[in-house]
């Protein structure tokens, strides 16, 4: 999996959600796999001095239009959540714990989490919601609850965020292909060209 795409995202990122619905199929067309790496934008923003896009002067109102328009363009269901943005550490930690057990289960959980937030409006900052989503994918409730209360998965997510920043990740989605970074769901066509041509 050395030639895998690295897909960095926050579950509270609308553009991350949109990319999540397209990235696997795009990579598969070119015989590639994708390493999903949830991070916390709050940690990244402390490093960059940025704020959530919807809270930025002038950009905020535009971003709401662009989220919906981009979703329509890509053919992805989207309803902007009533509560936004929100904390996603429970979801990110759960993903990494699941990934250690079963990669397919972790991927199914990630899709379910994104869709529950951006289609159903569920509060994915709520630990009980996250546990329910994970259990629907086959996770053991008691084992996951115990893991999320302990230090191991917390340190794992902290390490992933720190490693992402060292690689230059400053937002979501941030996709690295053959060492080349691409930021934003609107870079998917460039990623496709890169995979098709072997770089450009």
N, C-alpha and C positions, 0 to 999 in steps of 0.2 A: 504494500500500500504506500510505497515511497512516492508515487506520483499522484497521490490523492490530493484533492482540493481541501484546503482548510477553511472552514466556514465559521467565522466568529459572529456571534449575535447575542442580543439581549431579548428575553421573552417579552419585554415591554416596548420593543421596537417595531412599529408598523412595517417599516421597510424590511426589517429582519424577517417578519412573518411572510411578507410577499416573496422574498427570496427563498424562504424555506419550502414554499410550495413548488418551486421550479428547479432548485439547484441539483437535486438528485437525478432527475430525469435528464437534465442537460449533461451532467457528468457521465451518466451511463451511456449516452449516445456515442461517447468517445472512449469508452472502455475505462473510465475513471471511477473512482469512489470518492466519497466526501467524508471528511472528519468534521463532525459537528462539535463546536466548542462554545457553549454558552458562557457568557461573561456578564459582569455588572457594569452598566454604563455609568452608574454613580461613581464607581472607582476610577473609571477612565476620565470622567469629567473633572474629577479632582486633580488629575494630572494635566489636563489640557485647559482647564478654566472655562469649559463650555457649560451650557445649561441644556435641559431638554428642549428640543426644537420648538415645541408648542409654547414654551415660555419665553422664547427669544423675541425681542421687539421686532415688529414688522414681519418676521418670518413665521410667527405663530399661526396667524390666520391663513396664510398661504399654505402652510404645511398641512392643515386639515383638509383643504381642497385637494392637495396633491396626493395625500394618502388615498383618498377615495378614488380620484381619477386614475392613479397608478394601478389600483386594484381592478378597476373596470378595464383598463388597457390590457392587463395581464390575464383577465378572466378569472380572478380570484375573489371569492365572497369576502366582503368586508363591511363591518359596522363599527364605527369608532366607539370605543368603550366610554361609558359615562364617567368612570373613574380612570384618569390617565394623567401622567404615568403613574406606575406603582412599583413597589418593591418586588423583585423576582428572585431573591436569594434562595427561597425554599424550592422553587422550580429548578433552578440551576443546580443546586446541590443534589436534588433528587435525580436529575439527569445523570450526573456523574456516578452516583451510587448505582443506578440501574445499569449504566454502561459497563461497569465492572462485572455485572452479573450476566447481562444479555444485551448485546448491541441493538438487536432488532426491537427489543422491548423499550429500550431507551429512545430509539428513533420514533416509535409509535407514541410514546409518552410526549415527546417534544411536539409532534404534530397535534396531538390531542390538546395539549396546553395552549399552543398558539391559537388553535381553532376555537377553543372554549372562550378565550379572551376576545378575539377579534370577530367572532361570529355570534357567540351566545352572550358575551358581556360578563362572563364569570370573573369573580375576584380572585385572580391567581396569586395574589399576595397572601391569601388566607391559607394557612397550613393545612386545614381540613380539606379544602378544595384540592390542593396539590396531592394530598394523600389519596383522595378519592380517584383523581385522574390516574395516578400511578397504579392503584389497585385494579382499576378497570383494564389495565394493560397486563395484569397478571402479577403485580408486585405483592410481596408479603407485607401486610399492614404493620404488624408488630415489629418485624425486622427493620423496615424502613423508618418507622417512628423512632425506634431506638437509635438508628444510625444518624438521623437528622438532629437528634438531641446531643450527639457526641461531637468530639473535636475533629475527627478524621475527615468527614466530608466538608467541614468548614475550612479546614486547611487546604483541602484539594481545590476548592473554588478560589480561595485566596491565591493559591499558587498559579492557577490557570489565568486569573486576571493579571497577575504580575508578569507572567510569561507573555501574555498578549501585548501588554504595554511595551515590553522589551522588543517585541517584533514590530512595533509601530502602529498597533491597532488603536484607532482613535474614535471609532464609531461602529454602528451596526446597520446593515451587514458589512463585514470586512472579509473579503475572500482572497486567499493567497493561492495562486496557481503557478507552479514551477518557480517559486520564489518571487513572482510578480504580484504585487498587491492591487486589488480592485476594491473601491469603496462605493457602496450603494447598489440598490437593486437595479438602477438604471444602467449599471455596467454589465449586466448579463449578456447583452449582445457583443460587447467587447470580449468577454470571457469565452463566448461561443466561437468568435473569430480566432482567439488565441488557441483554443483547443483544436480547431480545424486546421490551422496553419502551422501549429507548433511554435507559436510566438509571432510577433510582428513588431 
